[in-house]
Every structure is written in structure tokens, then in C-alpha cells.
Amino acid sequence: MRKLPDLAVARRPEQRLWPHYLACLLSFLVIARFWVTHHVVFRLILRSDATLVWLNLLMFMFVAFLPFPTGVLGQHRGSPAAGFLYAASVCLAGRHACTGTRPARTLLVSR
């Protein structure tokens, strides 16, 4: 008769993956917040120019980079360097999201 595996041993790989799942969820929520804010701001813009498009693409580059520090954060939980990399990446994307839309002020719909 075959012996059933111990449930405590069987759960260990999934338990080790929880930091990765939580980091992925955190990254999703942060990127979703950037998307919602971007959507709200760009609904108010009447037209765009090349400067705005390139600044927008630069902001998307910073946001697209976020899964990398998220993976580092999930892999090296508790590491100050991983936390700093993630925080710096989010701050850089957030700063550019705020300052990168300054040229759009002249293109906004007047309400």
C-alpha cells in the first residue's frame, strides 16, 4: 500500500511562493493606480503634441520597469536593498507621472 505524503511537507513549496504572490499583487495595484490616474488626466486633454507623446512614453517605460523590482522584492524579502530598489522605482515613476504632464496644461479642455 502506498503511503500518502505528509500535508505539512506538501505545502512548503506554496508557502515559499507567498512573498512572490504578494509582490505581484502589490505591483498590480501600483500599476493599476498609475493607469487610472493617467486615464483621468488624459480624458481632459483636447489634443496632443510630440513632446507630450514622448513624455508619456517615458512614463510608460518607468511603469513597465516596475515588475522587475517587484520580482527582486519578492525574491529577497526583508532585504533593505530590494525595498529601496522598489521604492525608488515607484517614486521615479510617480514623479515622472506628475511632472511629465506639465506640457499638457496648455492642451487641456477648458471647463
C-alpha positions as CSV (number, residue, x, y, z in Angstrom):
1,M,0.0,0.0,0.0
2,R,1.2,3.5,-1.0
3,K,1.9,6.0,1.8
4,L,0.2,9.4,1.5
5,P,2.5,12.4,1.6
6,D,2.6,14.5,4.8
7,L,0.5,17.6,4.2
8,A,2.9,19.8,6.1
9,V,5.7,18.8,3.7
10,A,3.4,19.1,0.7
11,R,2.5,22.7,1.5
12,R,6.1,24.0,1.8
13,P,6.6,25.0,-1.9
14,E,3.4,27.0,-1.9
15,Q,4.3,28.7,1.4
16,R,7.6,29.7,-0.1
17,L,5.8,31.3,-3.1
18,W,3.6,33.6,-0.9
19,P,6.1,36.5,-1.0
20,H,6.1,36.3,-4.8
21,Y,2.3,36.3,-4.9
22,L,2.1,39.3,-2.6
23,A,4.8,41.2,-4.5
24,C,2.9,40.5,-7.8
25,L,-0.4,41.8,-6.2
26,L,1.4,44.9,-4.9
27,S,2.9,45.6,-8.4
28,F,-0.6,45.1,-10.0
29,L,-2.2,47.6,-7.6
30,V,0.6,50.2,-8.1
31,I,0.4,49.9,-11.9
32,A,-3.4,50.0,-11.8
33,R,-3.2,53.2,-9.8
34,F,-0.9,54.7,-12.4
35,W,-3.2,53.6,-15.2
36,V,-6.4,55.1,-13.5
37,T,-4.6,58.4,-12.9
38,H,-3.3,58.5,-16.4
39,H,-6.7,57.8,-17.8
40,V,-8.3,60.6,-15.7
41,V,-5.7,63.1,-16.8
42,F,-5.8,62.2,-20.4
43,R,-9.5,62.4,-20.6
44,L,-9.1,66.2,-20.1
45,I,-6.6,66.7,-22.9
46,L,-8.1,68.1,-26.1
47,R,-5.1,67.4,-28.3
48,S,-1.5,66.2,-28.0
49,D,1.8,67.1,-29.5
50,A,5.1,65.2,-30.0
51,T,6.5,66.4,-26.7
52,L,3.6,65.1,-24.7
53,V,3.7,61.7,-26.6
54,W,7.4,61.2,-25.8
55,L,7.0,62.2,-22.2
56,N,4.1,59.8,-21.9
57,L,6.2,57.0,-23.4
58,L,8.9,57.8,-20.9
59,M,6.4,57.5,-18.1
60,F,5.2,54.1,-19.5
61,M,8.8,53.0,-19.6
62,F,9.2,53.7,-15.8
63,V,5.9,51.9,-15.2
64,A,6.8,48.9,-17.4
65,F,10.0,48.6,-15.3
66,L,8.1,48.1,-12.1
67,P,7.7,44.3,-12.4
68,F,11.5,43.9,-12.2
69,P,12.0,45.5,-8.7
70,T,8.8,43.7,-7.7
71,G,10.4,40.4,-8.5
72,V,13.5,41.4,-6.7
73,L,11.4,42.4,-3.7
74,G,9.6,39.0,-3.7
75,Q,12.8,37.0,-4.1
76,H,14.8,38.9,-1.4
77,R,12.1,39.7,1.2
78,G,13.4,41.6,4.1
79,S,16.4,43.0,2.1
80,P,16.8,46.7,2.6
81,A,18.4,46.9,-0.9
82,A,15.3,45.2,-2.5
83,G,13.0,47.5,-0.6
84,F,15.0,50.6,-1.7
85,L,15.0,49.5,-5.3
86,Y,11.3,49.0,-5.3
87,A,10.6,52.3,-3.5
88,A,13.0,54.2,-5.8
89,S,11.3,52.8,-8.9
90,V,7.8,53.7,-7.7
91,C,8.9,57.2,-6.7
92,L,10.6,57.7,-10.1
93,A,7.5,56.6,-12.0
94,G,5.3,58.7,-9.8
95,R,7.5,61.8,-10.1
96,H,7.5,61.5,-13.8
97,A,3.8,60.9,-13.9
98,C,3.3,64.2,-12.1
99,T,5.9,66.3,-13.8
100,G,5.7,64.7,-17.3
101,T,2.2,66.0,-17.9
102,R,3.1,69.7,-17.3
103,P,3.3,70.3,-21.1
104,A,-0.3,69.1,-21.3
105,R,-1.6,72.0,-19.3
106,T,-1.7,74.1,-22.4
107,L,-3.6,71.3,-24.2
108,L,-6.3,70.8,-21.6
109,V,-10.0,71.1,-22.3
110,S,-11.3,74.3,-20.7
111,R,-14.2,73.6,-18.4
